[in-house]
Amino acid sequence: MLHEYITVSKEISNEIEERKSKFIANIKPVASEEEAVNFIDSIKSKYWNATHNVYAYVIRNGNEIQRFSDDGEPSGTAGIPVLEAIKKMNIINAVVVVTRYFGGVKLGAAGLVRTYGKCASQGLVKSGIVKMVLCKQYNIKMNYTLLGKAQNFIVEKGYKILDIIYTQEVEIVVLIPMDATESFEVSIINLTNAKLALCQGNSTYVEHPVD
């Protein structure tokens, strides 16, 4: 699994008009090519009467998959600009469908490239670009006297606390980026003089803002 990657945060729609033609970008985060294809099909059904439903997507789940379609526009004027908009922002696991309703005025090859790219780029920004960081869950049990010290350390490092459970001992449930797990274990053990029970849980992706 990737330790981190950049993608879009949410499904959105972005509409622009160029010389009477209407362009609508629909964007969605996806985890597989099957999800991407299903989304493309749903947009084609929604905008069944559109002149074109151009798409592109990049999926990385092991190997990287890139696909695009001009959907009847002149070759290289639609699908590639949409794909390049995705790649320029280093985005993966996302699909973009740009629907066009022809307004009666031809845009020319350069105009099509510019407008499809612009509509896709604006939509990607609007969708919220985020970094997904693979994290390991830790359950840390300790004496109450160590809680303040451990909690301060976790907060200072910027790690995400999921829960604090109060029983006979206190248990902190925290998510640690995979690249930091080794240093975290050493630090928390040293900080508490090894007076704790440290248990690893599942791995999950956590959304972070892009720097």
SULRA-V716272 format. One record per pair of residues at least 12 apart in sequence whose C-alpha atoms are under 7 Angstrom apart, sorted by the first residue. I is the first residue (numbers start at 1). GAP is how many residues later the second one is. Records with the same first field share a line. If there is no record, write none. Layout:
I=GAP / GAP
//
This chain:
3=130 / 131 / 175
4=127 / 128 / 129 / 130
5=126 / 127 / 128
6=84 / 85 / 86 / 123 / 124 / 125 / 126
7=22 / 84 / 85 / 86 / 87 / 122 / 123 / 124
8=21 / 86 / 116 / 119 / 120 / 121 / 122
9=20 / 118 / 119 / 120 / 121
10=18 / 19 / 117 / 118
11=16 / 17 / 18 / 116
12=14 / 15 / 16 / 115
13=12 / 13 / 14 / 110
14=12 / 109
16=103
19=86
20=83 / 84 / 85
21=79 / 80 / 81 / 82
22=78 / 79 / 80
23=75 / 76 / 77 / 78 / 96
24=74 / 75 / 76
25=71 / 72 / 73 / 74 / 94 / 95 / 98
26=70 / 71 / 72
27=68 / 69 / 70 / 96
28=66 / 67 / 68
29=64 / 65 / 66
30=63 / 64 / 65
31=62
32=27
33=26
36=59
40=57
50=49 / 50 / 51
51=49 / 50 / 51
52=19 / 20 / 47 / 48
53=18 / 44 / 45 / 46 / 47
54=15 / 16 / 17 / 24 / 25 / 43 / 44 / 45
55=13 / 14 / 24 / 27 / 41 / 42 / 43
56=12 / 13 / 23 / 26 / 27 / 39 / 40 / 41
57=26 / 37 / 38 / 39
58=34 / 35 / 36 / 37
59=33 / 34 / 35
60=32 / 33
68=12 / 15
77=32 / 35 / 36
78=34 / 35 / 38
81=32 / 35 / 36
82=34 / 35 / 38
85=32 / 35 / 36
96=24
98=22
129=81
130=77 / 78 / 79 / 80
131=76 / 77 / 78 / 79
132=73 / 74 / 75 / 76
133=44 / 72 / 73 / 74
134=43 / 44 / 69 / 70 / 71 / 72
135=40 / 41 / 42 / 43 / 68 / 69 / 70 / 71
136=39 / 40 / 41 / 42 / 65 / 66 / 67 / 68
137=36 / 37 / 38 / 39 / 63 / 64 / 65 / 66
138=35 / 36 / 37 / 60 / 61 / 62 / 63
139=32 / 33 / 34 / 35 / 59 / 60 / 61
140=31 / 32 / 33 / 56 / 57 / 58 / 59
141=28 / 29 / 30 / 31 / 55 / 56 / 57
142=27 / 28 / 29 / 53 / 54 / 55
143=26 / 27
144=25 / 26
146=46
159=16 / 17
160=14 / 15
161=12 / 13 / 14
162=12
//
